[in-house]
């Protein structure tokens, strides 16, 4: 790993951590309502710097955030970790297989969807062994995830375009314009 | 912002509308499929702890190994009025007449169901 990569991961992880922390402070008006702002950074990392950077940023963000909020290795940490890893993996896989099929908005929707699926599945196995209870809340959770995923995708798209405009020459991992 | 929405690929848009349609359809199906309940069953950590008829008003303090909560039954509706879990999603969900309230931190599920689950549980115990 080059030192430039390390620097990049550190900066992106810091941004993701700040957004994660900010989101943690916000009141949640609807149960299961999550903005998933940190996914914006994951998306930027994935499209500009590749999958390994995105996954590193996600892991650093989830682990540090849980240490800061005192939930490390607790149930909330497991939910957060499963959601973060599976959404990053899903977005990375789609992006690796079909780079030009989905833009940031589509990738963000996929990320949000897999985040929710992973958390609901884990909630079923770890906490609530009632499939009816999970099925009742799933559509609402996924619906909210689509809305927030869309908003995050738009923000990520703007961010990626601006970063590319500013220093497009220094980034090599780009095929989209 | 407008430019970003305009720049989405066709796949992005298809995915968005498919997901919206599926989740709304899911919500409608769930609404229709949940039977109007007659009993409130409170499960803590996977096992049934209390059963109350939905049509008698009462306030139940429930203590779980992970935290305490107060469950209120009134006018054929049930809610969690107080809980010491951190996010209090269960409290903000408010009154429900059917379906479920789930409190993950306290590992508690409050289900409004058609019957008492006693016979079902007994069957489960026999079959496995």
HADDOCK unambig.tbl for C-alpha pairs under 7 A between the chains (distance, minus, plus):
assign (segid A and resid 31 and name CA) (segid B and resid 89 and name CA) 4.81 0.50 0.50
assign (segid A and resid 31 and name CA) (segid B and resid 92 and name CA) 6.82 0.50 0.50
assign (segid A and resid 31 and name CA) (segid B and resid 93 and name CA) 6.47 0.50 0.50
assign (segid A and resid 101 and name CA) (segid B and resid 11 and name CA) 6.21 0.50 0.50
assign (segid A and resid 102 and name CA) (segid B and resid 9 and name CA) 6.10 0.50 0.50
assign (segid A and resid 102 and name CA) (segid B and resid 11 and name CA) 5.83 0.50 0.50
assign (segid A and resid 102 and name CA) (segid B and resid 12 and name CA) 5.56 0.50 0.50
assign (segid A and resid 103 and name CA) (segid B and resid 8 and name CA) 5.96 0.50 0.50
assign (segid A and resid 103 and name CA) (segid B and resid 9 and name CA) 6.03 0.50 0.50
assign (segid A and resid 103 and name CA) (segid B and resid 12 and name CA) 6.54 0.50 0.50
assign (segid A and resid 105 and name CA) (segid B and resid 8 and name CA) 6.71 0.50 0.50
assign (segid A and resid 105 and name CA) (segid B and resid 12 and name CA) 6.27 0.50 0.50
assign (segid A and resid 106 and name CA) (segid B and resid 12 and name CA) 4.27 0.50 0.50
assign (segid A and resid 106 and name CA) (segid B and resid 15 and name CA) 6.81 0.50 0.50
assign (segid A and resid 127 and name CA) (segid B and resid 104 and name CA) 6.59 0.50 0.50
assign (segid A and resid 127 and name CA) (segid B and resid 107 and name CA) 5.84 0.50 0.50
assign (segid A and resid 128 and name CA) (segid B and resid 46 and name CA) 6.48 0.50 0.50
assign (segid A and resid 128 and name CA) (segid B and resid 107 and name CA) 6.85 0.50 0.50
assign (segid A and resid 129 and name CA) (segid B and resid 46 and name CA) 6.17 0.50 0.50
assign (segid A and resid 133 and name CA) (segid B and resid 100 and name CA) 6.19 0.50 0.50
assign (segid A and resid 136 and name CA) (segid B and resid 30 and name CA) 5.91 0.50 0.50
assign (segid A and resid 139 and name CA) (segid B and resid 23 and name CA) 4.69 0.50 0.50
assign (segid A and resid 139 and name CA) (segid B and resid 24 and name CA) 6.93 0.50 0.50
assign (segid A and resid 139 and name CA) (segid B and resid 26 and name CA) 5.23 0.50 0.50
assign (segid A and resid 139 and name CA) (segid B and resid 27 and name CA) 5.36 0.50 0.50
assign (segid A and resid 140 and name CA) (segid B and resid 23 and name CA) 6.74 0.50 0.50
assign (segid A and resid 140 and name CA) (segid B and resid 27 and name CA) 6.38 0.50 0.50
assign (segid A and resid 142 and name CA) (segid B and resid 23 and name CA) 6.28 0.50 0.50
assign (segid A and resid 143 and name CA) (segid B and resid 20 and name CA) 6.20 0.50 0.50
assign (segid A and resid 143 and name CA) (segid B and resid 23 and name CA) 5.29 0.50 0.50
assign (segid A and resid 146 and name CA) (segid B and resid 19 and name CA) 6.91 0.50 0.50
assign (segid A and resid 146 and name CA) (segid B and resid 20 and name CA) 6.90 0.50 0.50
assign (segid A and resid 154 and name CA) (segid B and resid 1 and name CA) 6.77 0.50 0.50
assign (segid A and resid 154 and name CA) (segid B and resid 4 and name CA) 5.96 0.50 0.50
assign (segid A and resid 154 and name CA) (segid B and resid 5 and name CA) 6.82 0.50 0.50
assign (segid A and resid 157 and name CA) (segid B and resid 4 and name CA) 6.40 0.50 0.50
assign (segid A and resid 158 and name CA) (segid B and resid 4 and name CA) 6.60 0.50 0.50
